[in-house]
């Protein structure tokens, strides 16, 4: 018990590092992923800006990136990571691959959310003379808000799992804690507490996301 009490600051620091990595990576990945998701939808053959070349090129790139497990992607883009942040280790070295891993995931989830928007609503606004920009920002994104919130919730949970694997490059966080104490030192108590923290964190995020999505759906 005394040792676990001494470990409380370590757990707190690891949780803080995880939150920092998830927060920064999610923010930047969202800025990239949402426009890509919109582009995937509107460039399809029967939509607002049909363009087969852009759609198929973007679709292929996203599929390629999404097919790589995070640990492999993290190693594969080490030169790119070093070019961007000057290092491939630590929190800075983990954030770049986390963004590259998450942005295509968000874009694919966004595509699904936008496809759920009733096409009849879009056609009705087109008939009333709404511009394509208005349809995207005032209709599609507005109607898809509950789905977008759930998409970002899923992406956040996926990021938490990826940060755990980022512990392999010394990125810190709960993954690094579990690797150093739980695996290398075979400290079962630390491993169990780390798992409990991760489970609670995921449950809180999922519950918050579900609540926000229901609120947006009711207000629509």
Buried (B, 14 or more C-beta within 10 A) or exposed (E): EEEEEEBEEEBEEBBEBBBBBBEBBBEBBBEBBBEBBBBBBBBBEEBBBEBEEBBEEBBEEBEEBEEBEBBEBBBEBBEEBBEBBEBBBBBBBBBBBBBBBBBBBBBBBBBBBBBEBEEEEBEEBBEEEBEEEEBBEEBBBEBBBBBBBBBBBBBBBBBBEBBBBBBBBBBBBBBBBBBBBBEEEEBEEBBEBBEEBBEEBBEEBBEEBBEBBEEBEEEE
